[in-house]
């Protein structure tokens, strides 16, 4: 892998995110970038933005937000052990994610969820209520 990455001076952001296994497909990576879930040095970017080694990315996936430093470039998807060599997550980011995961786990019992799904009559009432609000 190192011989392939040494040739690259820049690579497209969507390809790199896919190769680093943050997203399963390039189209999911593109959708995340377009949706503002990926930032380069604190700024929203376009899908075709070319990144270089040393760039800092903020990637939001679900509840988690990761801050990673680009270590190597690749536009080919390989195994997970090789993909993890492409980036390094900052210590602050890792600590913050662990803290938020613990908070979510602790609050898990506090979230009031209904025991069952609404029946047909209740669904109609919900729809009437939502449409009345608009």
C-alpha positions in Angstrom: 0.0 0.0 0.0 2.8 2.4 0.8 4.1 2.4 -2.7 0.7 3.3 -4.1 0.1 6.1 -1.6 3.6 7.6 -2.1 2.6 8.4 -5.7 -0.4 10.4 -4.6 0.1 14.1 -3.7 -3.7 14.7 -3.4 -6.8 12.6 -3.6 -10.6 13.4 -3.7 -12.2 13.6 -0.3 -15.0 11.2 -1.1 -12.6 8.6 -2.4 -10.4 8.9 0.7 -13.3 8.6 3.1 -14.4 5.4 1.3 -10.9 4.0 1.2 -10.4 4.7 4.9 -13.7 2.8 5.6 -15.6 5.6 7.2 -18.4 4.9 4.7 -19.4 1.7 3.0 -19.9 3.3 -0.5 -18.7 6.4 -2.2 -22.3 7.6 -2.6 -22.8 7.5 1.1 -19.6 9.5 1.5 -20.8 12.0 -1.0 -24.2 12.3 0.8 -22.4 12.9 4.1 -20.2 15.6 2.6 -23.1 17.3 0.8 -25.1 17.1 4.1 -22.4 19.0 6.0 -21.3 16.0 8.1 -17.7 16.3 7.0 -15.6 19.4 7.5 -12.0 20.1 6.5 -10.2 22.4 9.0 -13.6 23.6 10.3 -15.0 24.5 6.9 -17.7 22.7 4.9 -16.2 21.2 1.7 -17.4 19.9 -1.6 -17.1 16.2 -2.6 -14.3 16.8 -5.2 -12.1 18.7 -2.7 -8.6 17.3 -2.9 -7.0 16.5 0.5 -3.3 16.2 1.4 -1.4 14.5 4.1 -1.7 16.5 7.4 -5.2 17.8 6.8 -7.6 17.7 9.7 -11.2 16.3 9.1 -14.2 16.4 11.4 -16.5 13.5 10.5 -20.0 13.1 12.1 -21.5 9.6 11.9 -24.7 9.1 13.9 -24.1 10.3 17.5 -20.3 10.2 17.1 -18.1 13.0 15.9 -14.5 12.1 15.1 -11.6 14.5 14.5 -8.9 12.7 12.4 -5.6 13.7 11.0 -4.8 12.4 7.5 -1.6 10.3 7.6 -1.6 8.7 4.2 -3.5 9.0 0.9 -5.2 6.2 -1.0 -8.0 6.0 -3.5 -8.3 2.2 -3.3 -10.4 0.4 -0.6 -8.4 -2.3 1.2 -8.7 -4.3 4.4 -9.6 -2.6 7.7 -6.0 -2.9 9.2 -4.6 -1.1 6.2 -7.4 1.5 6.2 -6.6 2.4 9.8 -3.1 3.4 8.8 -4.6 6.2 6.6 -5.6 8.3 9.5 -5.1 9.0 13.2 -7.9 10.1 15.5 -6.9 12.8 18.0 -6.8 12.0 21.7 -9.4 14.7 22.5 -11.8 13.3 19.9 -11.4 9.8 21.3 -12.0 11.0 24.9 -15.0 13.0 24.0 -16.6 10.1 22.1 -16.0 7.8 25.0 -17.6 10.3 27.4 -20.6 10.8 25.2 -21.1 7.1 24.8 -21.0 6.6 28.6 -23.6 9.4 29.0 -25.9 7.8 26.3 -25.5 4.5 28.1 -26.4 6.0 31.5 -29.4 7.8 30.1 -30.6 4.7 28.2 -33.0 3.7 30.9 -34.3 7.3 31.3 -35.7 7.6 27.8 -39.4 7.0 27.9 -40.4 4.8 25.0 -43.9 3.5 24.3 -44.5 -0.1 25.1 -45.9 -0.8 21.7 -46.5 0.8 18.3 -49.5 3.0 17.8 -52.6 1.3 16.4 -54.6 2.5 13.4 -56.8 4.9 15.4 -53.8 6.4 17.3 -51.8 6.8 14.0 -54.8 8.8 12.5 -54.9 11.0 15.6 -51.2 11.6 15.3 -51.5 12.5 11.6 -54.4 14.8 12.3 -52.5 16.5 15.0 -49.3 17.0 12.9 -51.3 18.3 9.9 -53.2 20.7 12.2 -49.9 22.2 13.4 -48.7 23.0 9.9 
